[in-house]
Amino acid sequence: MSSAEVFQAYSHYYDLLYRDKDYESEVIYIEALLRRHGVLGKNLLELGCGTGRHARRLSEFGYKILGLERSDHMVASAEQTDVFQCVVGDACTTRLGRTFSAVLALFHVVSYQVSNSSLTALFARSAEHLDAGGLFVFDVWYSPAVYATRPETRLKTVSDGKFRVNRIAEPKFYPNENRVDVHYTVLVEDLQQGRLASFEEVHPMRHFSLLELELVAEVCGFERVGAEEFLTGKRPGEDTWGVCLVFRKR
């Protein structure tokens, strides 16, 4: 299954699987981070916006957000408004012909760039879409934590009264590539019709050191102005799985 096909299948149950995700706290954190680093305007571009759950909350702070999402199903499911619009596109290749005050890539969008070419392309497109002095804000899996506390097989079960979804996540490590392939087995039960369906997919996830990201960023015209644990603001360490980085366009 191609990367695009994986996200197309996954998108049908995305919001149900992540309905326990604390979008409210994350948006409050991101908005404070933007202000702390002196975001120069209110126009934002969000890469991998999904159905817009971050963006719609950010718009309540006065931002106007354009979302770029590779899954046409998610874009069709998004509730668009006059301050949040989203379009189908690949963050590594799409050129919108306009610039923004900040580019956001949340929920490990950058960690999905497992090749050097796709990583460099995403940084280059982000730079092209930024005003001078604009901010690129994103979170990644952090290599020291991945090696110190390796991920384990996990089961997640969610239900909305119509469907019950069981997802088994099994990680496979590729230490020479700074990559963990998460193999998902998803079992979906239609509680009203009594029918079962299942599918499998693999999410290749890359983890990064700070120096690795700084090298790519420098080539693409950025300087790092912030790195901290996502949500807490703590200094990254071996127990920090999710690191949030802020790069400024030179």
C-alpha positions in Angstrom: 0.0 0.0 0.0 1.4 3.4 -1.0 1.8 6.2 1.5 -1.2 8.0 0.0 -3.3 4.9 0.2 -2.4 4.4 3.8 -3.7 7.8 4.8 -6.8 7.4 2.7 -7.8 4.3 4.5 -6.8 5.7 7.9 -8.7 9.0 7.4 -12.1 7.2 7.6 -11.5 6.5 11.4 -9.0 9.3 12.2 -11.2 11.6 14.3 -12.6 8.6 16.2 -9.2 7.2 17.0 -7.9 10.6 18.2 -11.0 12.0 19.8 -9.2 11.8 23.2 -6.4 14.0 21.9 -6.3 17.3 23.8 -6.5 19.7 20.9 -7.5 22.5 23.2 -4.4 22.4 25.3 -2.2 21.9 22.2 -3.7 25.0 20.5 -3.2 27.1 23.6 0.4 25.9 23.7 1.1 26.6 20.0 -0.6 30.0 20.1 1.6 31.0 23.2 4.7 29.7 21.4 3.9 31.8 18.3 3.5 34.9 20.4 6.6 34.2 22.5 8.7 34.0 19.3 7.2 37.1 17.8 5.0 35.8 15.0 4.7 38.8 12.6 1.1 38.3 11.4 -2.1 36.3 11.6 -2.0 34.3 8.3 -0.9 30.7 8.9 -0.3 27.6 6.8 -0.9 24.2 8.4 0.7 21.2 6.7 -1.1 17.9 7.2 -4.1 19.7 8.8 -6.3 16.6 8.8 -9.9 17.6 9.3 -8.9 21.0 10.8 -9.3 20.4 14.5 -6.1 22.4 15.4 -6.9 25.1 12.8 -10.5 25.8 13.8 -9.4 26.4 17.4 -6.5 28.6 16.4 -8.8 30.7 14.4 -10.5 31.7 17.6 -7.3 33.6 18.5 -7.7 35.8 15.4 -5.6 33.7 13.0 -6.6 32.9 9.4 -5.5 29.4 8.5 -5.0 27.6 5.2 -4.7 23.9 5.6 -2.8 21.6 3.2 -3.8 17.9 3.5 -2.9 15.0 1.2 -6.1 13.0 2.0 -9.0 14.2 -0.1 -11.4 12.4 2.3 -10.2 14.5 5.2 -10.5 17.7 3.3 -14.0 16.7 2.3 -14.8 16.0 5.9 -13.3 19.3 7.2 -15.7 22.0 8.4 -14.4 25.0 6.5 -15.2 28.6 7.4 -14.2 32.1 6.3 -11.1 31.9 8.6 -10.2 28.2 7.9 -9.9 26.8 4.4 -8.2 23.6 3.4 -7.1 22.1 0.1 -5.7 18.8 -1.1 -1.9 18.8 -1.6 1.4 17.3 -0.7 3.5 19.4 1.7 6.7 18.3 -0.2 5.6 19.4 -3.6 2.7 21.9 -3.5 3.5 25.5 -4.3 0.7 27.8 -3.4 2.1 31.0 -4.8 1.7 33.0 -1.6 3.4 33.4 1.8 2.4 33.3 5.4 3.4 34.5 8.8 4.0 31.0 10.1 3.9 27.4 8.8 2.8 24.7 11.2 3.4 21.0 10.8 1.9 19.3 13.9 1.3 15.7 15.0 4.7 14.5 13.7 4.2 15.5 10.0 8.0 16.0 9.8 8.6 12.5 11.2 6.8 11.0 8.3 9.5 12.3 6.0 11.7 9.2 6.2 13.9 10.0 3.2 16.4 12.9 3.1 14.9 14.1 -0.2 11.4 14.3 1.2 12.6 16.0 4.4 14.6 18.6 2.4 11.7 19.2 0.1 9.3 19.8 3.0 11.7 22.3 4.6 12.2 24.0 1.2 8.5 24.3 0.5 8.0 25.6 4.0 10.6 28.3 3.5 9.0 29.3 0.2 5.7 29.8 1.9 7.0 32.0 4.6 7.4 35.8 4.8 10.9 37.0 5.7 11.3 36.4 9.4 8.4 33.9 9.5 8.3 30.9 11.8 8.3 27.2 10.9 6.8 25.3 14.0 6.7 21.5 14.1 7.1 18.5 16.4 9.0 15.3 15.9 10.0 12.0 17.5 13.2 12.7 19.4 16.1 10.2 18.9 17.5 10.1 22.4 14.1 9.2 23.8 13.4 6.6 21.1 16.7 4.8 21.9 16.3 5.1 25.7 12.6 4.0 25.9 11.8 2.0 22.8 8.1 1.9 21.8 6.2 -1.3 22.5 3.2 -3.1 21.0 0.0 -1.4 22.0 -3.8 -1.9 21.7 -6.2 1.0 21.5 -10.0 0.6 21.5 -12.5 3.4 20.8 -16.2 3.5 20.1 -18.8 6.2 19.3 -21.9 4.0 19.6 -22.0 3.3 15.8 -18.5 1.8 15.3 -16.0 0.1 17.6 -12.4 0.4 16.4 -9.6 -1.8 17.7 -6.1 -0.8 16.6 -3.0 -2.9 17.3 0.3 -1.0 16.9 3.5 -3.1 16.5 6.8 -1.2 16.1 9.8 -2.5 14.0 13.1 -0.7 14.5 15.6 0.4 11.8 18.4 1.9 13.9 20.7 2.7 10.9 17.9 4.8 9.3 16.7 6.5 12.5 13.3 5.0 11.7 10.5 3.0 13.4 7.9 1.4 11.2 4.6 1.1 13.1 2.5 -1.7 11.7 -1.2 -1.1 12.4 -3.9 -3.7 12.3 -7.3 -2.0 12.5 -10.5 -4.0 13.2 -13.7 -2.0 12.7 -17.0 -3.3 14.0 -20.3 -1.8 12.7 -22.4 -2.0 15.9 -25.6 -1.3 14.1 -25.2 -3.6 11.1 -23.2 -6.3 13.0 -20.5 -6.3 10.3 -16.7 -6.5 10.7 -14.0 -5.1 8.5 -10.2 -4.9 8.9 -7.2 -3.4 7.2 -3.5 -3.2 7.8 -1.1 -0.4 7.2 2.5 0.7 8.0 3.4 4.1 9.2 7.2 4.7 8.8 8.3 7.2 11.4 11.6 8.9 11.5 13.2 10.3 14.6 15.7 13.1 14.8 18.5 14.7 16.8 18.6 18.5 17.0 21.8 18.7 15.0 20.3 16.7 12.2 17.4 19.1 11.9 19.6 22.1 12.2 21.7 21.0 9.3 18.7 20.6 7.0 17.2 23.8 8.2 20.4 25.8 7.6 20.5 24.5 4.0 16.9 25.7 3.5 17.4 29.1 4.9 16.3 28.7 8.6 17.8 29.3 12.0 16.7 27.5 15.1 15.2 29.8 17.7 13.5 27.2 20.0 13.5 23.5 21.0 11.5 22.1 23.9 9.2 19.3 25.0 5.9 19.6 23.3 3.2 21.0 25.7 5.5 21.2 28.8 8.2 23.5 27.5 10.9 21.5 29.2 14.4 21.0 27.9 14.5 17.9 25.6 16.1 14.8 27.1 16.1 11.0 27.0 12.5 11.0 28.3 11.2 13.5 25.7 9.4 11.6 23.0 7.9 14.7 21.4 10.0 17.8 20.8 8.6 21.0 19.4 11.0 23.1 17.3 10.7 26.7 16.1 12.8 27.8 13.1 12.9 31.3 11.7 13.3 32.1 8.0 16.5 34.1 7.6 
